[in-house]
Structures are given as structure tokens and as C-alpha cells.
Amino acid sequence: MKPHSIPACHTPADPDAPEVELLVYYTFTKGDPGRYFGRPEDCYPAEPAEVEFDSVTHLDGTPAPEFADWAREWLAGEGFDAAVEEASDDGPDPDDARDRDIDDKLMGVGRYAPMEGGEC
């Protein structure tokens, strides 16, 4: 599992106290949307994504263990969707490039286009 981090803002109960900006570190396990192949015995139920708290620091990187309980609860609740989205957006899917290349080859376009204006 690859570690991830997401910024979070802790608002203290004291209205006069300043907000504390933190980085929450976590691990992410991608979920599975499930599959249904027409017969009940071929049904694979969906599994939700998992986000597991690792640690928390101030923005400057100094450890902030006093906010660990708050960060763990925030990550499991209010910050869960943002953490899943952040971890899921890990760049382009390598399968997409392969699929485009196969499509180009089948269609004879891109690097597979016939050369123009010359004889072999």
C-alpha cells in the first residue's frame, strides 16, 4: 500500500484559538464495485475503499501526535471522501495508454498510419 497525505484544518473548540493546519498521512486500499454475471452464484459483492490512518504532522513536517485522535476520526468521517478521491487520482491508468495503442494499430492511425509520399 502506498502512503498518501491530505491537508486538514483543525478548528479548536475555543472560538478565540486559531485553526491548526495539518497533514494527515494514511494508506489506501482501492475498493471493488462488484460484479454480476447474470446468475446469483456468479455475483461478486462490492467492497468499499479502505482508508487507514498512519500519522499526522503540522504543515512544516513536525510531528503533531496531540492531533492523532482528531485526525483519525476526521479521516474516518468528514475527510474520508476527500482522502479516497486524493488517493484514487494517482495519475493516468497505464492500461489506457495500451488500449489507445491497440486501437491506433487496428485503425491504422497514429504511429501505425501508412507513410505518405514515398515508396518502400
N, CA, C and O atoms as CSV, one atom per row, in Angstrom:
chain,resi,resn,atom,element,x,y,z
A,1,MET,N,N,0.839,-1.183,0.000
A,1,MET,CA,C,0.000,0.000,0.000
A,1,MET,C,C,0.882,1.244,0.000
A,1,MET,O,O,1.833,1.359,0.773
A,2,LYS,N,N,0.542,2.153,-0.876
A,2,LYS,CA,C,1.291,3.387,-0.998
A,2,LYS,C,C,0.776,4.396,0.026
A,2,LYS,O,O,-0.436,4.553,0.172
A,3,PRO,N,N,1.675,5.086,0.739
A,3,PRO,CA,C,1.220,6.110,1.685
A,3,PRO,C,C,0.744,7.362,0.947
A,3,PRO,O,O,1.267,7.715,-0.110
A,4,HIS,N,N,-0.238,8.010,1.516
A,4,HIS,CA,C,-0.799,9.241,0.954
A,4,HIS,C,C,-0.910,10.267,2.067
A,4,HIS,O,O,-0.837,9.926,3.248
A,5,SER,N,N,-1.087,11.524,1.685
A,5,SER,CA,C,-1.347,12.563,2.680
A,5,SER,C,C,-2.385,13.518,2.132
A,5,SER,O,O,-2.545,13.663,0.920
A,6,ILE,N,N,-3.085,14.163,3.043
A,6,ILE,CA,C,-4.111,15.128,2.664
A,6,ILE,C,C,-4.109,16.241,3.714
A,6,ILE,O,O,-3.991,15.965,4.908
A,7,PRO,N,N,-4.241,17.505,3.274
A,7,PRO,CA,C,-4.292,18.590,4.254
A,7,PRO,C,C,-5.632,18.602,4.976
A,7,PRO,O,O,-6.671,18.266,4.408
A,8,ALA,N,N,-5.580,18.994,6.231
A,8,ALA,CA,C,-6.791,19.089,7.047
A,8,ALA,C,C,-6.661,20.306,7.955
A,8,ALA,O,O,-5.554,20.719,8.301
A,9,CYS,N,N,-7.777,20.863,8.328
A,9,CYS,CA,C,-7.779,22.043,9.187
A,9,CYS,C,C,-8.556,21.727,10.466
A,9,CYS,O,O,-9.754,21.450,10.428
A,10,HIS,N,N,-7.855,21.774,11.591
A,10,HIS,CA,C,-8.481,21.501,12.890
A,10,HIS,C,C,-8.953,22.815,13.490
A,10,HIS,O,O,-8.167,23.745,13.671
A,11,THR,N,N,-10.252,22.883,13.797
A,11,THR,CA,C,-10.816,24.063,14.444
A,11,THR,C,C,-11.039,23.740,15.913
A,11,THR,O,O,-11.897,22.919,16.236
A,12,PRO,N,N,-10.285,24.369,16.811
A,12,PRO,CA,C,-10.438,24.088,18.246
A,12,PRO,C,C,-11.821,24.510,18.765
A,12,PRO,O,O,-12.506,25.335,18.161
A,13,ALA,N,N,-12.196,23.933,19.876
A,13,ALA,CA,C,-13.483,24.260,20.490
A,13,ALA,C,C,-13.511,25.717,20.961
A,13,ALA,O,O,-14.572,26.341,20.951
A,14,ASP,N,N,-12.379,26.260,21.368
A,14,ASP,CA,C,-12.274,27.649,21.815
A,14,ASP,C,C,-12.345,28.564,20.584
A,14,ASP,O,O,-11.463,28.506,19.728
A,15,PRO,N,N,-13.377,29.402,20.485
A,15,PRO,CA,C,-13.525,30.253,19.301
A,15,PRO,C,C,-12.384,31.257,19.127
A,15,PRO,O,O,-12.172,31.758,18.023
A,16,ASP,N,N,-11.652,31.554,20.192
A,16,ASP,CA,C,-10.547,32.513,20.110
A,16,ASP,C,C,-9.234,31.844,19.694
A,16,ASP,O,O,-8.281,32.527,19.320
A,17,ALA,N,N,-9.184,30.538,19.758
A,17,ALA,CA,C,-7.957,29.817,19.390
A,17,ALA,C,C,-7.870,29.722,17.862
A,17,ALA,O,O,-8.886,29.560,17.186
A,18,PRO,N,N,-6.668,29.823,17.335
A,18,PRO,CA,C,-6.527,29.757,15.876
A,18,PRO,C,C,-6.708,28.331,15.340
A,18,PRO,O,O,-6.496,27.351,16.054
A,19,GLU,N,N,-7.105,28.243,14.070
A,19,GLU,CA,C,-7.191,26.942,13.414
A,19,GLU,C,C,-5.775,26.400,13.224
A,19,GLU,O,O,-4.814,27.159,13.095
A,20,VAL,N,N,-5.669,25.091,13.210
A,20,VAL,CA,C,-4.374,24.445,13.035
A,20,VAL,C,C,-4.410,23.676,11.719
A,20,VAL,O,O,-5.259,22.807,11.520
A,21,GLU,N,N,-3.476,24.005,10.818
A,21,GLU,CA,C,-3.396,23.308,9.543
A,21,GLU,C,C,-2.458,22.116,9.687
A,21,GLU,O,O,-1.339,22.241,10.186
A,22,LEU,N,N,-2.937,20.955,9.241
A,22,LEU,CA,C,-2.225,19.701,9.435
A,22,LEU,C,C,-2.133,18.916,8.128
A,22,LEU,O,O,-2.867,19.181,7.176
A,23,LEU,N,N,-1.229,17.958,8.097
A,23,LEU,CA,C,-1.171,16.963,7.025
A,23,LEU,C,C,-1.462,15.616,7.658
A,23,LEU,O,O,-0.772,15.197,8.587
A,24,VAL,N,N,-2.476,14.944,7.159
A,24,VAL,CA,C,-2.860,13.632,7.684
A,24,VAL,C,C,-2.336,12.583,6.708
A,24,VAL,O,O,-2.657,12.616,5.520
A,25,TYR,N,N,-1.532,11.656,7.212
A,25,TYR,CA,C,-0.960,10.585,6.393
A,25,TYR,C,C,-1.780,9.315,6.601
A,25,TYR,O,O,-2.211,9.008,7.713
A,26,TYR,N,N,-1.984,8.579,5.498
A,26,TYR,CA,C,-2.824,7.393,5.552
A,26,TYR,C,C,-2.437,6.433,4.440
A,26,TYR,O,O,-1.725,6.794,3.503
A,27,THR,N,N,-2.918,5.207,4.563
A,27,THR,CA,C,-2.774,4.227,3.488
A,27,THR,C,C,-4.154,4.009,2.877
A,27,THR,O,O,-5.182,4.205,3.525
A,28,PHE,N,N,-4.143,3.602,1.624
A,28,PHE,CA,C,-5.385,3.491,0.872
A,28,PHE,C,C,-5.441,2.155,0.161
A,28,PHE,O,O,-4.472,1.737,-0.473
A,29,THR,N,N,-6.573,1.490,0.269
A,29,THR,CA,C,-6.834,0.260,-0.473
A,29,THR,C,C,-8.060,0.507,-1.333
A,29,THR,O,O,-9.143,0.814,-0.833
A,30,LYS,N,N,-7.867,0.366,-2.635
A,30,LYS,CA,C,-8.951,0.630,-3.581
A,30,LYS,C,C,-10.089,-0.358,-3.373
A,30,LYS,O,O,-9.855,-1.534,-3.096
A,31,GLY,N,N,-11.304,0.118,-3.504
A,31,GLY,CA,C,-12.471,-0.746,-3.387
A,31,GLY,C,C,-12.756,-1.469,-4.691
A,31,GLY,O,O,-12.040,-1.300,-5.678
A,32,ASP,N,N,-13.793,-2.265,-4.685
A,32,ASP,CA,C,-14.210,-3.007,-5.871
A,32,ASP,C,C,-15.703,-2.765,-6.050
A,32,ASP,O,O,-16.479,-2.968,-5.116
A,33,PRO,N,N,-16.121,-2.325,-7.262
A,33,PRO,CA,C,-17.539,-2.026,-7.457
A,33,PRO,C,C,-18.436,-3.255,-7.444
A,33,PRO,O,O,-19.659,-3.120,-7.401
A,34,GLY,N,N,-17.858,-4.447,-7.480
A,34,GLY,CA,C,-18.660,-5.668,-7.518
A,34,GLY,C,C,-19.041,-6.000,-8.948
A,34,GLY,O,O,-18.933,-5.164,-9.845
A,35,ARG,N,N,-19.482,-7.211,-9.145
A,35,ARG,CA,C,-19.846,-7.662,-10.487
A,35,ARG,C,C,-21.020,-8.631,-10.396
A,35,ARG,O,O,-21.177,-9.377,-9.429
A,36,TYR,N,N,-21.833,-8.584,-11.443
A,36,TYR,CA,C,-22.944,-9.521,-11.530
A,36,TYR,C,C,-22.961,-10.080,-12.940
A,36,TYR,O,O,-23.066,-9.324,-13.906
A,37,PHE,N,N,-22.859,-11.378,-13.068
A,37,PHE,CA,C,-22.755,-12.023,-14.366
A,37,PHE,C,C,-24.025,-12.794,-14.751
A,37,PHE,O,O,-23.954,-13.753,-15.518
A,38,GLY,N,N,-25.155,-12.392,-14.238
A,38,GLY,CA,C,-26.409,-12.988,-14.662
A,38,GLY,C,C,-26.947,-14.073,-13.751
A,38,GLY,O,O,-28.161,-14.273,-13.697
A,39,ARG,N,N,-26.102,-14.771,-13.045
A,39,ARG,CA,C,-26.572,-15.824,-12.137
A,39,ARG,C,C,-26.144,-15.468,-10.721
A,39,ARG,O,O,-25.049,-14.942,-10.521
A,40,PRO,N,N,-26.985,-15.746,-9.744
A,40,PRO,CA,C,-26.638,-15.410,-8.352
A,40,PRO,C,C,-25.294,-15.995,-7.912
A,40,PRO,O,O,-24.570,-15.358,-7.147
A,41,GLU,N,N,-24.952,-17.190,-8.380
A,41,GLU,CA,C,-23.675,-17.792,-7.958
A,41,GLU,C,C,-22.473,-17.097,-8.601
A,41,GLU,O,O,-21.334,-17.312,-8.186
A,42,ASP,N,N,-22.732,-16.260,-9.620
A,42,ASP,CA,C,-21.659,-15.514,-10.268
A,42,ASP,C,C,-21.603,-14.059,-9.808
A,42,ASP,O,O,-21.000,-13.217,-10.474
A,43,CYS,N,N,-22.212,-13.775,-8.707
A,43,CYS,CA,C,-22.263,-12.411,-8.184
A,43,CYS,C,C,-21.085,-12.172,-7.243
A,43,CYS,O,O,-20.841,-12.957,-6.327
A,44,TYR,N,N,-20.360,-11.085,-7.477
A,44,TYR,CA,C,-19.266,-10.691,-6.597
A,44,TYR,C,C,-19.664,-9.373,-5.948
A,44,TYR,O,O,-19.758,-8.357,-6.637
A,45,PRO,N,N,-19.898,-9.364,-4.643
A,45,PRO,CA,C,-20.387,-8.149,-3.998
A,45,PRO,C,C,-19.337,-7.035,-4.001
A,45,PRO,O,O,-18.132,-7.285,-4.046
A,46,ALA,N,N,-19.829,-5.818,-3.954
A,46,ALA,CA,C,-18.952,-4.649,-3.913
A,46,ALA,C,C,-18.206,-4.615,-2.582
A,46,ALA,O,O,-18.721,-5.038,-1.547
A,47,GLU,N,N,-16.985,-4.102,-2.639
A,47,GLU,CA,C,-16.189,-3.896,-1.429
A,47,GLU,C,C,-15.787,-2.428,-1.403
A,47,GLU,O,O,-15.242,-1.917,-2.382
A,48,PRO,N,N,-16.051,-1.743,-0.287
A,48,PRO,CA,C,-15.730,-0.315,-0.229
A,48,PRO,C,C,-14.212,-0.079,-0.149
A,48,PRO,O,O,-13.447,-0.955,0.257
A,49,ALA,N,N,-13.811,1.118,-0.545
A,49,ALA,CA,C,-12.411,1.513,-0.397
A,49,ALA,C,C,-12.080,1.595,1.092
A,49,ALA,O,O,-12.957,1.846,1.919
A,50,GLU,N,N,-10.806,1.380,1.425
A,50,GLU,CA,C,-10.376,1.460,2.821
A,50,GLU,C,C,-9.313,2.535,2.969
A,50,GLU,O,O,-8.378,2.618,2.173
A,51,VAL,N,N,-9.468,3.351,3.992
A,51,VAL,CA,C,-8.519,4.398,4.325
A,51,VAL,C,C,-8.098,4.148,5.769
A,51,VAL,O,O,-8.942,4.078,6.663
A,52,GLU,N,N,-6.794,4.015,5.996
A,52,GLU,CA,C,-6.302,3.725,7.346
A,52,GLU,C,C,-5.323,4.799,7.794
A,52,GLU,O,O,-4.314,5.041,7.132
A,53,PHE,N,N,-5.616,5.434,8.905
A,53,PHE,CA,C,-4.783,6.498,9.468
A,53,PHE,C,C,-3.382,5.981,9.770
A,53,PHE,O,O,-3.207,4.872,10.276
A,54,ASP,N,N,-2.386,6.811,9.448
A,54,ASP,CA,C,-0.997,6.462,9.742
A,54,ASP,C,C,-0.393,7.439,10.747
A,54,ASP,O,O,0.060,7.030,11.816
A,55,SER,N,N,-0.385,8.739,10.405
A,55,SER,CA,C,0.192,9.744,11.304
A,55,SER,C,C,-0.313,11.124,10.912
A,55,SER,O,O,-1.029,11.280,9.923
A,56,VAL,N,N,0.068,12.122,11.698
A,56,VAL,CA,C,-0.325,13.496,11.417
A,56,VAL,C,C,0.843,14.421,11.770
A,56,VAL,O,O,1.539,14.218,12.765
A,57,THR,N,N,1.039,15.444,10.926
A,57,THR,CA,C,2.096,16.429,11.165
A,57,THR,C,C,1.527,17.824,10.931
A,57,THR,O,O,0.452,17.993,10.356
A,58,HIS,N,N,2.286,18.818,11.397
A,58,HIS,CA,C,1.996,20.201,11.024
A,58,HIS,C,C,2.456,20.365,9.580
A,58,HIS,O,O,3.185,19.518,9.064
A,59,LEU,N,N,2.042,21.443,8.925
A,59,LEU,CA,C,2.411,21.647,7.521
A,59,LEU,C,C,3.913,21.700,7.310
A,59,LEU,O,O,4.402,21.348,6.237
A,60,ASP,N,N,4.655,22.141,8.332
A,60,ASP,CA,C,6.116,22.220,8.190
A,60,ASP,C,C,6.802,20.870,8.399
A,60,ASP,O,O,8.029,20.780,8.350
A,61,GLY,N,N,6.007,19.817,8.633
A,61,GLY,CA,C,6.558,18.468,8.772
A,61,GLY,C,C,6.847,18.027,10.189
A,61,GLY,O,O,7.224,16.874,10.402
A,62,THR,N,N,6.683,18.903,11.163
A,62,THR,CA,C,6.933,18.495,12.546
A,62,THR,C,C,5.777,17.611,13.023
A,62,THR,O,O,4.615,17.904,12.739
A,63,PRO,N,N,6.087,16.545,13.738
A,63,PRO,CA,C,5.039,15.632,14.214
A,63,PRO,C,C,4.006,16.361,15.083
A,63,PRO,O,O,4.333,17.300,15.809
A,64,ALA,N,N,2.777,15.912,14.990
A,64,ALA,CA,C,1.686,16.500,15.762
A,64,ALA,C,C,0.873,15.393,16.427
A,64,ALA,O,O,-0.317,15.246,16.151
A,65,PRO,N,N,1.522,14.597,17.319
A,65,PRO,CA,C,0.812,13.465,17.925
A,65,PRO,C,C,-0.394,13.883,18.766
A,65,PRO,O,O,-1.298,13.080,18.997
A,66,GLU,N,N,-0.413,15.134,19.222
A,66,GLU,CA,C,-1.550,15.597,20.019
A,66,GLU,C,C,-2.841,15.680,19.194
A,66,GLU,O,O,-3.931,15.789,19.755
A,67,PHE,N,N,-2.715,15.629,17.865
A,67,PHE,CA,C,-3.887,15.678,16.994
A,67,PHE,C,C,-4.222,14.314,16.390
A,67,PHE,O,O,-5.094,14.223,15.526
A,68,ALA,N,N,-3.551,13.264,16.828
A,68,ALA,CA,C,-3.746,11.934,16.236
A,68,ALA,C,C,-5.188,11.440,16.359
A,68,ALA,O,O,-5.757,10.952,15.383
A,69,ASP,N,N,-5.777,11.560,17.535
A,69,ASP,CA,C,-7.162,11.093,17.717
A,69,ASP,C,C,-8.124,11.881,16.841
A,69,ASP,O,O,-9.012,11.310,16.208
A,70,TRP,N,N,-7.940,13.212,16.810
A,70,TRP,CA,C,-8.790,14.044,15.970
A,70,TRP,C,C,-8.630,13.666,14.495
A,70,TRP,O,O,-9.621,13.529,13.778
A,71,ALA,N,N,-7.382,13.495,14.041
A,71,ALA,CA,C,-7.109,13.168,12.636
A,71,ALA,C,C,-7.692,11.809,12.262
A,71,ALA,O,O,-8.224,11.646,11.164
A,72,ARG,N,N,-7.597,10.844,13.154
A,72,ARG,CA,C,-8.140,9.505,12.902
A,72,ARG,C,C,-9.657,9.589,12.715
A,72,ARG,O,O,-10.204,8.984,11.793
A,73,GLU,N,N,-10.328,10.333,13.580
A,73,GLU,CA,C,-11.786,10.487,13.471
A,73,GLU,C,C,-12.161,11.280,12.220
A,73,GLU,O,O,-13.127,10.939,11.538
A,74,TRP,N,N,-11.397,12.342,11.913
A,74,TRP,CA,C,-11.670,13.153,10.724
A,74,TRP,C,C,-11.534,12.313,9.459
A,74,TRP,O,O,-12.356,12.414,8.548
A,75,LEU,N,N,-10.498,11.490,9.406
A,75,LEU,CA,C,-10.250,10.654,8.237
A,75,LEU,C,C,-11.346,9.599,8.069
A,75,LEU,O,O,-11.710,9.266,6.941
A,76,ALA,N,N,-11.863,9.083,9.146
A,76,ALA,CA,C,-12.927,8.076,9.086
A,76,ALA,C,C,-14.289,8.705,8.788
A,76,ALA,O,O,-15.202,8.013,8.338
A,77,GLY,N,N,-14.433,9.996,9.030
A,77,GLY,CA,C,-15.719,10.653,8.826
A,77,GLY,C,C,-15.679,11.702,7.738
A,77,GLY,O,O,-15.739,11.388,6.549
A,78,GLU,N,N,-15.577,12.942,8.154
A,78,GLU,CA,C,-15.651,14.084,7.244
A,78,GLU,C,C,-14.603,14.058,6.125
A,78,GLU,O,O,-14.899,14.478,5.006
A,79,GLY,N,N,-13.408,13.582,6.397
A,79,GLY,CA,C,-12.339,13.594,5.404
A,79,GLY,C,C,-12.241,12.353,4.538
A,79,GLY,O,O,-11.399,12.293,3.643
A,80,PHE,N,N,-13.095,11.351,4.789
A,80,PHE,CA,C,-12.991,10.075,4.077
A,80,PHE,C,C,-13.104,10.231,2.563
A,80,PHE,O,O,-12.242,9.751,1.828
A,81,ASP,N,N,-14.159,10.899,2.090
A,81,ASP,CA,C,-14.372,11.034,0.646
A,81,ASP,C,C,-13.222,11.775,-0.031
A,81,ASP,O,O,-12.782,11.388,-1.114
A,82,ALA,N,N,-12.737,12.841,0.607
A,82,ALA,CA,C,-11.622,13.600,0.038
A,82,ALA,C,C,-10.352,12.753,-0.005
A,82,ALA,O,O,-9.581,12.843,-0.961
A,83,ALA,N,N,-10.129,11.932,1.023
A,83,ALA,CA,C,-8.948,11.065,1.058
A,83,ALA,C,C,-9.014,10.004,-0.033
A,83,ALA,O,O,-8.003,9.713,-0.673
A,84,VAL,N,N,-10.190,9.425,-0.252
A,84,VAL,CA,C,-10.361,8.424,-1.308
A,84,VAL,C,C,-10.119,9.068,-2.669
A,84,VAL,O,O,-9.426,8.502,-3.515
A,85,GLU,N,N,-10.692,10.250,-2.877
A,85,GLU,CA,C,-10.511,10.942,-4.156
A,85,GLU,C,C,-9.037,11.285,-4.388
A,85,GLU,O,O,-8.519,11.098,-5.490
A,86,GLU,N,N,-8.370,11.781,-3.358
A,86,GLU,CA,C,-6.947,12.131,-3.470
A,86,GLU,C,C,-6.106,10.907,-3.802
A,86,GLU,O,O,-5.233,10.969,-4.667
A,87,ALA,N,N,-6.358,9.812,-3.132
A,87,ALA,CA,C,-5.565,8.598,-3.351
A,87,ALA,C,C,-5.901,7.944,-4.686
A,87,ALA,O,O,-5.032,7.334,-5.309
A,88,SER,N,N,-7.136,8.062,-5.129
A,88,SER,CA,C,-7.545,7.453,-6.389
A,88,SER,C,C,-6.979,8.182,-7.589
A,88,SER,O,O,-6.792,7.585,-8.649
A,89,ASP,N,N,-6.706,9.469,-7.432
A,89,ASP,CA,C,-6.179,10.270,-8.533
A,89,ASP,C,C,-4.660,10.158,-8.548
A,89,ASP,O,O,-3.948,11.103,-8.208
A,90,ASP,N,N,-4.186,8.994,-8.945
A,90,ASP,CA,C,-2.753,8.697,-8.908
A,90,ASP,C,C,-2.120,8.767,-10.291
A,90,ASP,O,O,-1.126,8.094,-10.561
A,91,GLY,N,N,-2.691,9.574,-11.155
A,91,GLY,CA,C,-2.146,9.690,-12.497
A,91,GLY,C,C,-2.903,8.821,-13.479
A,91,GLY,O,O,-3.871,8.150,-13.122
A,92,PRO,N,N,-2.451,8.844,-14.714
A,92,PRO,CA,C,-3.170,8.096,-15.744
A,92,PRO,C,C,-3.063,6.592,-15.547
A,92,PRO,O,O,-2.064,6.083,-15.040
A,93,ASP,N,N,-4.091,5.910,-15.950
A,93,ASP,CA,C,-4.116,4.455,-15.876
A,93,ASP,C,C,-3.230,3.905,-16.989
A,93,ASP,O,O,-3.473,4.217,-18.154
A,94,PRO,N,N,-2.211,3.100,-16.680
A,94,PRO,CA,C,-1.332,2.581,-17.724
A,94,PRO,C,C,-2.075,1.723,-18.750
A,94,PRO,O,O,-1.635,1.611,-19.894
A,95,ASP,N,N,-3.179,1.127,-18.355
A,95,ASP,CA,C,-3.969,0.334,-19.297
A,95,ASP,C,C,-4.594,1.213,-20.375
A,95,ASP,O,O,-4.803,0.759,-21.501
A,96,ASP,N,N,-4.897,2.474,-20.039
A,96,ASP,CA,C,-5.490,3.377,-21.029
A,96,ASP,C,C,-4.540,3.603,-22.198
A,96,ASP,O,O,-4.974,3.587,-23.350
A,97,ALA,N,N,-3.254,3.813,-21.928
A,97,ALA,CA,C,-2.271,4.033,-22.998
A,97,ALA,C,C,-2.150,2.784,-23.862
A,97,ALA,O,O,-2.076,2.883,-25.087
A,98,ARG,N,N,-2.131,1.628,-23.245
A,98,ARG,CA,C,-2.049,0.379,-24.004
A,98,ARG,C,C,-3.270,0.197,-24.885
A,98,ARG,O,O,-3.152,-0.206,-26.042
A,99,ASP,N,N,-4.456,0.494,-24.336
A,99,ASP,CA,C,-5.692,0.363,-25.104
A,99,ASP,C,C,-5.729,1.333,-26.284
A,99,ASP,O,O,-6.166,0.967,-27.375
A,100,ARG,N,N,-5.268,2.573,-26.068
A,100,ARG,CA,C,-5.219,3.536,-27.175
A,100,ARG,C,C,-4.267,3.051,-28.264
A,100,ARG,O,O,-4.560,3.190,-29.451
A,101,ASP,N,N,-3.130,2.481,-27.864
A,101,ASP,CA,C,-2.163,1.984,-28.835
A,101,ASP,C,C,-2.759,0.839,-29.658
A,101,ASP,O,O,-2.567,0.782,-30.873
A,102,ILE,N,N,-3.469,-0.054,-29.010
A,102,ILE,CA,C,-4.122,-1.164,-29.718
A,102,ILE,C,C,-5.162,-0.616,-30.693
A,102,ILE,O,O,-5.245,-1.069,-31.835
A,103,ASP,N,N,-5.964,0.368,-30.239
A,103,ASP,CA,C,-6.963,0.982,-31.122
A,103,ASP,C,C,-6.295,1.641,-32.331
A,103,ASP,O,O,-6.770,1.496,-33.457
A,104,ASP,N,N,-5.191,2.367,-32.099
A,104,ASP,CA,C,-4.470,3.014,-33.203
A,104,ASP,C,C,-3.978,1.977,-34.209
A,104,ASP,O,O,-4.064,2.194,-35.417
A,105,LYS,N,N,-3.468,0.862,-33.719
A,105,LYS,CA,C,-2.955,-0.189,-34.604
A,105,LYS,C,C,-4.089,-0.779,-35.446
A,105,LYS,O,O,-3.940,-0.979,-36.651
A,106,LEU,N,N,-5.216,-1.052,-34.799
A,106,LEU,CA,C,-6.350,-1.620,-35.518
A,106,LEU,C,C,-6.919,-0.654,-36.556
A,106,LEU,O,O,-7.385,-1.079,-37.614
A,107,MET,N,N,-6.882,0.640,-36.255
A,107,MET,CA,C,-7.448,1.642,-37.155
A,107,MET,C,C,-6.423,2.183,-38.159
A,107,MET,O,O,-6.789,2.891,-39.097
A,108,GLY,N,N,-5.147,1.852,-37.965
A,108,GLY,CA,C,-4.109,2.344,-38.863
A,108,GLY,C,C,-3.873,3.837,-38.744
A,108,GLY,O,O,-3.642,4.518,-39.743
A,109,VAL,N,N,-3.930,4.348,-37.522
A,109,VAL,CA,C,-3.700,5.774,-37.290
A,109,VAL,C,C,-2.544,5.957,-36.317
A,109,VAL,O,O,-1.998,4.985,-35.795
A,110,GLY,N,N,-2.173,7.221,-36.075
A,110,GLY,CA,C,-1.079,7.496,-35.148
A,110,GLY,C,C,0.222,6.949,-35.682
A,110,GLY,O,O,0.527,7.126,-36.862
A,111,ARG,N,N,0.988,6.297,-34.854
A,111,ARG,CA,C,2.278,5.772,-35.307
A,111,ARG,C,C,2.113,4.598,-36.264
A,111,ARG,O,O,3.084,4.164,-36.885
A,112,TYR,N,N,0.896,4.082,-36.388
A,112,TYR,CA,C,0.625,2.978,-37.311
A,112,TYR,C,C,0.052,3.455,-38.650
A,112,TYR,O,O,-0.305,2.633,-39.494
A,113,ALA,N,N,-0.040,4.773,-38.853
A,113,ALA,CA,C,-0.571,5.308,-40.109
A,113,ALA,C,C,0.415,5.022,-41.233
A,113,ALA,O,O,1.627,5.083,-41.030
A,114,PRO,N,N,-0.104,4.710,-42.424
A,114,PRO,CA,C,0.797,4.467,-43.551
A,114,PRO,C,C,1.604,5.717,-43.862
A,114,PRO,O,O,1.105,6.836,-43.750
A,115,MET,N,N,2.843,5.518,-44.250
A,115,MET,CA,C,3.704,6.651,-44.608
A,115,MET,C,C,3.229,7.231,-45.931
A,115,MET,O,O,2.843,6.496,-46.841
A,116,GLU,N,N,3.261,8.548,-46.030
A,116,GLU,CA,C,2.818,9.223,-47.248
A,116,GLU,C,C,4.008,9.696,-48.072
A,116,GLU,O,O,5.065,10.023,-47.532
A,117,GLY,N,N,3.819,9.725,-49.381
A,117,GLY,CA,C,4.777,10.360,-50.269
A,117,GLY,C,C,6.090,9.627,-50.445
A,117,GLY,O,O,7.125,10.287,-50.546
A,118,GLY,N,N,6.114,8.402,-50.487
A,118,GLY,CA,C,7.367,7.696,-50.707
A,118,GLY,C,C,7.105,6.240,-50.963
A,118,GLY,O,O,6.041,5.707,-50.650
A,119,GLU,N,N,8.063,5.635,-51.516
A,119,GLU,CA,C,7.927,4.207,-51.774
A,119,GLU,C,C,8.861,3.448,-50.861
A,119,GLU,O,O,9.944,3.921,-50.516
A,120,CYS,N,N,8.440,2.304,-50.490
A,120,CYS,CA,C,9.259,1.469,-49.616
A,120,CYS,C,C,10.315,0.743,-50.408
A,120,CYS,O,O,11.104,-0.011,-49.839
